[in-house]
Amino acid sequence: MYASRKNTRVVVVGGGGTIGSSTALHLLRSGYTPSNITILDTYPIPSAQSAGNDLNKIMGVRGRSKVDMKLELEALDMWLKDELFKLYFHQTGRLDCASSNRVASLRQQYQQLVDAGKGLENSNEWLDSEDAILAKAPVLDRNRIQGWKAIYSRDGGWLAAAKAINAIGAALEAAGVRSRVSGAGSFKRPLFTSDGTMCVGAETVDGSKYYADRVVLAGGAWSPVLVDLDDQCCSKAWVYAHFRLTAQEAAAYKGSPVVYNSDVGFFFEPDENGVIKVCDESPGFTHFKEHQPYGANAPKRISVPRSHAKHPTDTYPDASEKSIRRAIDTYLPRFNDKELYNRTLCWCTDTADAAPLICEHPRWKNFIIATGDSGHCFKLLPNIGKHVVELLEGNLADNLAQAWRWRPGGDTLKSTRGAPAKDLADMPGWKHESVAKM
Ligand SMILES: Cc1cc2nc3c(=O)[nH]c(=O)nc-3n(C[C@H](O)[C@H](O)[C@H](O)COP(=O)(O)OP(=O)(O)OC[C@H]3O[C@@H](n4cnc5c(N)ncnc54)[C@H](O)[C@@H]3O)c2cc1C
């Protein structure tokens, strides 16, 4: 048990987002005094520019590594049982599909689940034919899934993402956790002792200073822009769009599993208003600029997110319209003529090996980095903050500390994806200049 939870002051930068809100929640649950926890974010929780502020996200146990498997199983348990989270998990099942040369790696993924010794053979099923896939998702069109194989996972489903973060926000507010937004919440730089080695707080863009024993930087895609991370994170945007079904149309899709294919993208059952979200799959888009993060000696080329909250008329590249339409044509061809809206660029930050970067800054004692989500951390909302608190208290498990350590080098532009990200400068169609007031 950490000796001084009651007296330790913690500032969580990005507390309106996924990892930050989870961290603040676990500080509270671990017995930190609410008035000693300060959440800083540009926007109120759930932050309008957080990657987690979304209609829905996929939940599933994929177990790409032992560490991932442990975290995913822990998260699954909390999504199912934790009073705060269970309302937001819709366990509709999940279909992971592939065809042609991708089938071998899907089969390998299935085998890993079965061999993990966690009983996953009981909730995962290999589907070897179109008939077997259609039996799980009758809404799919047989002509569009010729030659497909799939893993059906009964454990999986979707998460009402923004609502879940909102619930954390309500719990934090009710407990009296301090939160600052706008200029008073936007991180500018860490504050240090006179020798510059120990962090003692954070300053925000309006000049406010928040003194603390620990500062956690959970700035998502903005993290490498705010503080020099030695090029360990490259921020990239992915896209989605919405369309609306009539009540009658939506009824047929109620309870459909999430369907994912890495060549196509994914979709979810409609929400209570008949809205379907469709994502394509791509290596993402960067937005390189000359920029000097705090701690860098000089400006450098770095991918700087362009917030859709600050630029609400931005959409996505013309090329994404084609790939989103292709996903709709594959999964939902009867809705090919539906009007799309909420075409959005949503920002995450990739590490080279797709594991998060969650560690103390090597030169700044008490400054904790909690980022590098690599586009798959929302499902860990219930538990990731628990491990950030462990790190803060010096008891993070060795395997997590090893996976999440400070580790410069590697190709963040490609990461573990099929190809390097393209830059938005080369992708016409997304930029529409109108700046929202905060
Ligand atoms: C289209 C899309 C689909 C996805 N689908 C899935 C999925 O199905 N399943 C899944 O598990 N994951 C999914 N993800 C990934 C998931 O959303 C992210 O991994 C996760 O939300 C990242 O959390 P984060 O806390 O690192 O960043 P965020 O949630 O983005 O939080 C960062 C916070 O930092 C704040 N901030 C920025 N600048 C400052 C500043 N100067 N001062 C203070 N605060 C600041 C922001 O306002 C924000 O609140 C998806 C992502 C995208 C884009």
The ligand as a MOL file (V3000), in Angstrom:
LIG
                    3D

  0  0  0     0  0            999 V3000
M  V30 BEGIN CTAB
M  V30 COUNTS 53 58 0 0 0
M  V30 BEGIN ATOM
M  V30 1 C -11.7260 6.2620 -35.7870 0
M  V30 2 C -11.1840 5.5780 -34.5660 0
M  V30 3 C -11.7090 4.3450 -34.1630 0
M  V30 4 C -11.1970 3.6980 -33.0400 0
M  V30 5 N -11.7480 2.5130 -32.6760 0
M  V30 6 C -11.3140 1.8960 -31.5450 0
M  V30 7 C -11.9450 0.6900 -31.1260 0
M  V30 8 O -12.8460 0.2020 -31.7880 0
M  V30 9 N -11.4870 0.1190 -29.9700 0
M  V30 10 C -10.4730 0.6580 -29.2170 0
M  V30 11 O -10.1110 0.0870 -28.1930 0
M  V30 12 N -9.8700 1.8280 -29.6010 0
M  V30 13 C -10.2680 2.4370 -30.7440 0
M  V30 14 N -9.6950 3.6140 -31.1420 0
M  V30 15 C -8.5380 4.1380 -30.3810 0
M  V30 16 C -8.9350 4.8600 -29.1110 0
M  V30 17 O -9.9350 5.8000 -29.3650 0
M  V30 18 C -7.6830 5.5270 -28.5670 0
M  V30 19 O -6.6550 4.5580 -28.4230 0
M  V30 20 C -7.8870 6.2040 -27.2150 0
M  V30 21 O -9.0890 6.9410 -27.1820 0
M  V30 22 C -6.6950 7.1340 -26.9390 0
M  V30 23 O -6.7900 7.6340 -25.6340 0
M  V30 24 P -5.8260 8.8030 -25.1220 0
M  V30 25 O -6.2330 9.0780 -23.7200 0
M  V30 26 O -4.4200 8.4670 -25.4100 0
M  V30 27 O -6.1810 10.0580 -26.0380 0
M  V30 28 P -7.5050 10.9560 -26.0200 0
M  V30 29 O -8.6950 10.1760 -25.5730 0
M  V30 30 O -7.5770 11.6080 -27.3460 0
M  V30 31 O -7.2100 12.0230 -24.8950 0
M  V30 32 C -6.2580 13.0320 -25.0400 0
M  V30 33 C -6.7430 14.2400 -24.2720 0
M  V30 34 O -5.7150 15.2340 -24.2250 0
M  V30 35 C -6.3510 16.4820 -24.2730 0
M  V30 36 N -5.3830 17.5310 -24.6220 0
M  V30 37 C -4.8140 17.7980 -25.8270 0
M  V30 38 N -4.0130 18.8450 -25.7350 0
M  V30 39 C -4.0500 19.2760 -24.4420 0
M  V30 40 C -3.4250 20.3160 -23.7170 0
M  V30 41 N -2.5660 21.1780 -24.2980 0
M  V30 42 N -3.7010 20.4450 -22.4110 0
M  V30 43 C -4.5690 19.6160 -21.7840 0
M  V30 44 N -5.1880 18.5960 -22.4260 0
M  V30 45 C -4.9290 18.4260 -23.7360 0
M  V30 46 C -7.4340 16.2790 -25.3130 0
M  V30 47 O -8.4200 17.2910 -25.2570 0
M  V30 48 C -7.9410 14.9040 -24.9230 0
M  V30 49 O -8.9890 14.9790 -23.9870 0
M  V30 50 C -10.1520 4.2760 -32.2750 0
M  V30 51 C -9.6370 5.5110 -32.6790 0
M  V30 52 C -10.1270 6.1560 -33.8060 0
M  V30 53 C -9.5370 7.4650 -34.1960 0
M  V30 END ATOM
M  V30 BEGIN BOND
M  V30 1 1 1 2
M  V30 2 1 2 3
M  V30 3 2 2 52
M  V30 4 2 3 4
M  V30 5 1 4 5
M  V30 6 1 4 50
M  V30 7 2 5 6
M  V30 8 1 6 7
M  V30 9 1 6 13
M  V30 10 2 7 8
M  V30 11 1 7 9
M  V30 12 1 9 10
M  V30 13 2 10 11
M  V30 14 1 10 12
M  V30 15 2 12 13
M  V30 16 1 13 14
M  V30 17 1 14 15
M  V30 18 1 14 50
M  V30 19 1 15 16
M  V30 20 1 16 17
M  V30 21 1 16 18
M  V30 22 1 18 19
M  V30 23 1 18 20
M  V30 24 1 20 21
M  V30 25 1 20 22
M  V30 26 1 22 23
M  V30 27 1 23 24
M  V30 28 2 24 25
M  V30 29 1 24 26
M  V30 30 1 24 27
M  V30 31 1 27 28
M  V30 32 2 28 29
M  V30 33 1 28 30
M  V30 34 1 28 31
M  V30 35 1 31 32
M  V30 36 1 32 33
M  V30 37 1 33 34
M  V30 38 1 33 48
M  V30 39 1 34 35
M  V30 40 1 35 36
M  V30 41 1 35 46
M  V30 42 1 36 37
M  V30 43 1 36 45
M  V30 44 2 37 38
M  V30 45 1 38 39
M  V30 46 1 39 40
M  V30 47 2 39 45
M  V30 48 1 40 41
M  V30 49 2 40 42
M  V30 50 1 42 43
M  V30 51 2 43 44
M  V30 52 1 44 45
M  V30 53 1 46 47
M  V30 54 1 46 48
M  V30 55 1 48 49
M  V30 56 2 50 51
M  V30 57 1 51 52
M  V30 58 1 52 53
M  V30 END BOND
M  V30 END CTAB
M  END
